[in-house]
Amino acid sequence: MESFLSEAVYLSVDPYMRAYEPRLKLGTVFIGSQIAKIIDSKSKQYPVGKYVVGQFGWRSHTITSEEEAKDPELSVRVLPDFGSLPLSLGLGVLGMPGNTAYFGFLEICKPKEGETVVVSGAAGAVGSLVGQIAKIKGCKVIGIAGDDEKGKWLINELGFDHFINYKKPHFAKTLAACAPNGVDCYFDNVGGEMSSTVLSQMNQYGRVSVCGAISGYNSSLSTLPKATITQGFIVMKQLKIEGFVVLRWADRWMEGIHQNLKWISEGKLKYKETVTEGFDNMFKAFVDMLQGGNTGKAVVKV
Amino acid sequence: MESFLSEAVYLSVDPYMRAYEPRLKLGTVFIGSQIAKIIDSKSKQYPVGKYVVGQFGWRSHTITSEEEAKDPELSVRVLPDFGSLPLSLGLGVLGMPGNTAYFGFLEICKPKEGETVVVSGAAGAVGSLVGQIAKIKGCKVIGIAGDDEKGKWLINELGFDHFINYKKPHFAKTLAACAPNGVDCYFDNVGGEMSSTVLSQMNQYGRVSVCGAISGYNSSLSTLPKATITQGFIVMKQLKIEGFVVLRWADRWMEGIHQNLKWISEGKLKYKETVTEGFDNMFKAFVDMLQGGNTGKAVVKV
């Protein structure tokens, strides 16, 4: 099998990495996606000069065989043509976060026009796209995040209907005021007590897409936090709650990329990137992102 | 519209009543199903001598018009022919609990042969049937209840593979020992910390049918207990969790009754009733049942 050598150009830092971290052995390469330029190659499929996106991890240079490239764990793809848009979007709206929003929201929440949608982690790479896709589908959208500046961006730039700062008091009352007819769909990046409150205000046959659980990522199994139980709401309102990993839709991958690209070109889908410069700043960028320092997609430029 | 007068013969006490109780106004008739004999009638559809099952509540005598009988809130049906089986089964295995087990387990958990199924509230009217239906479908069945005598009944009479007494220590370890390959389906009558533990041991694409939440029934919204958060497991294992109210399958009602009747006649489905005598003992029977005093279906004989 012919191999190629690629050099990292942009690397991704994402919340899900925190959840996988405890399962990684000391001394292994940390996981993650990157955009890399092919700088040497014996492969016709992967020629010099092309850009690829793949799960190479936190490393600057990678040698990959054509066979390894097909491995779902690496899932190396030649980057599609983004026109005049920046390459880094292959890690964001035109990559895994974009498809996470597209498939994870539409396939699991199945939103209907006029419904009320709540998104937690709303200013993040995925949440900011989910809210906009919900608006495209004719829903009323309530975004939850922990910073008023982010809230202004959600409302003024992205067209969210309401913003709730979960760090302020009276979260349940504020949510009830924003969603007087109850919540139909909930796209959850956070989990924990916030989610218990949202579930308590859901309507009959409400749908919950569980994308992440950042509220529990700093805990081991035995020290996970507790939150108000929700089974009573789940029964009474006949709620459906489903967790997902976006690779479930690997066979439809390009459908999501092309749809998001189309929405961007129509001006319906906006994105923001928080770019940190320098490979050596990967860890700082990762921690900043987990602490909510980013708006939109957090990437590192080598 | 022609009316009929019916006299209660058997009344039902069920866990779900506890959940509805806080929403009932003082002075209204308490909710619930009963088997009643028609003792006077101007209706050809509901003639004297026939038995009906309906949501008449905790009352001895009821006058119902033909129109009222059709109201889903009352849902009065002439009792089908049970052959030599007791009439009271119309409140249990051949009534709402039977259909709750049949539809709520099969339609939501969609069990496959060889899978591992966990049932909480396993010795109750619904749970004891769910475990047996899971065995009929070729699954390995683990029942959870709070009394070793009940456990013996589940294993020796109903054919459950394992029984776990949740009141004993090391629940998580015991579950892991009973389900070394993980849990595929969970039929939940209880909720709370027990459910967090079961969810932490579920397999990829596991399904959870949430039928009840007895662990939270004694609390108001603001005093609901807390339990370990589960969003991390829901995402990582791509779990699907769905709550239901059995009336969702009202249009297929007789399918469940006939299938359960067939399984009884084939010796595949066994039932037990805990019968309390006397209308005046309704409240005592209700509280006993909530405290786990019953095995199988709790009914009151007038």
Contacts between the chains, C-beta under 8 A, distances in Angstrom:
chain1	res1	chain2	res2	distance
A	19	B	232	6.4
A	19	B	235	7.5
A	19	B	236	6.9
A	188	B	231	6.6
A	190	B	231	7.8
A	191	B	229	5.5
A	191	B	231	3.1
A	191	B	232	7.1
A	192	B	229	5.2
A	192	B	231	7.2
A	195	B	229	8.0
A	195	B	231	6.6
A	200	B	221	6.8
A	210	B	231	5.5
A	210	B	234	4.6
A	210	B	235	5.4
A	211	B	235	6.8
A	212	B	231	7.6
A	212	B	235	6.2
A	213	B	229	7.1
A	213	B	231	3.5
A	213	B	232	4.2
A	213	B	234	7.5
A	213	B	235	5.7
A	215	B	229	6.7
A	215	B	231	7.4
A	216	B	229	5.3
A	216	B	231	6.5
A	216	B	232	4.9
A	217	B	232	7.6
A	221	B	200	6.8
A	224	B	228	4.9
A	224	B	229	5.6
A	224	B	232	7.2
A	225	B	228	7.6
A	225	B	229	5.8
A	226	B	226	3.9
A	226	B	227	5.8
A	226	B	228	5.6
A	226	B	229	6.8
A	227	B	226	5.8
A	227	B	227	7.4
A	227	B	229	5.0
A	228	B	224	4.9
A	228	B	225	7.6
A	228	B	226	5.6
A	229	B	191	5.4
A	229	B	192	5.2
A	229	B	195	8.0
A	229	B	213	7.1
A	229	B	215	6.7
A	229	B	216	5.3
A	229	B	224	5.6
A	229	B	225	5.8
A	229	B	226	6.8
A	229	B	227	5.0
A	231	B	188	6.6
A	231	B	190	7.8
A	231	B	191	3.1
A	231	B	192	7.2
A	231	B	195	6.6
A	231	B	210	5.5
A	231	B	212	7.6
A	231	B	213	3.5
A	231	B	215	7.4
A	231	B	216	6.5
A	231	B	243	7.4
A	232	B	19	6.4
A	232	B	191	7.1
A	232	B	213	4.2
A	232	B	216	4.9
A	232	B	217	7.6
A	232	B	224	7.2
A	233	B	243	7.8
A	234	B	210	4.6
A	234	B	213	7.5
A	234	B	241	6.8
A	234	B	242	7.7
A	234	B	243	3.6
A	235	B	19	7.5
A	235	B	210	5.4
A	235	B	211	6.8
A	235	B	212	6.2
A	235	B	213	5.7
A	235	B	243	4.2
A	235	B	244	7.2
A	235	B	245	7.1
A	236	B	19	6.9
A	236	B	243	7.3
A	236	B	245	7.6
A	237	B	243	6.9
A	238	B	242	7.4
A	238	B	243	5.2
A	238	B	244	5.4
A	238	B	245	5.9
A	238	B	248	6.8
A	239	B	241	8.0
A	239	B	242	7.2
A	239	B	243	5.3
A	240	B	240	7.4
A	240	B	241	7.4
A	240	B	242	4.7
A	240	B	243	7.9
A	241	B	234	6.8
A	241	B	239	8.0
A	241	B	240	7.4
A	241	B	241	4.2
A	241	B	242	7.3
A	242	B	234	7.7
A	242	B	238	7.4
A	242	B	239	7.2
A	242	B	240	4.7
A	242	B	241	7.2
A	243	B	231	7.4
A	243	B	233	7.8
A	243	B	234	3.6
A	243	B	235	4.1
A	243	B	236	7.3
A	243	B	237	6.9
A	243	B	238	5.2
A	243	B	239	5.3
A	243	B	240	7.9
A	244	B	235	7.2
A	244	B	238	5.4
A	245	B	235	7.1
A	245	B	236	7.6
A	245	B	238	5.9
A	248	B	238	6.8
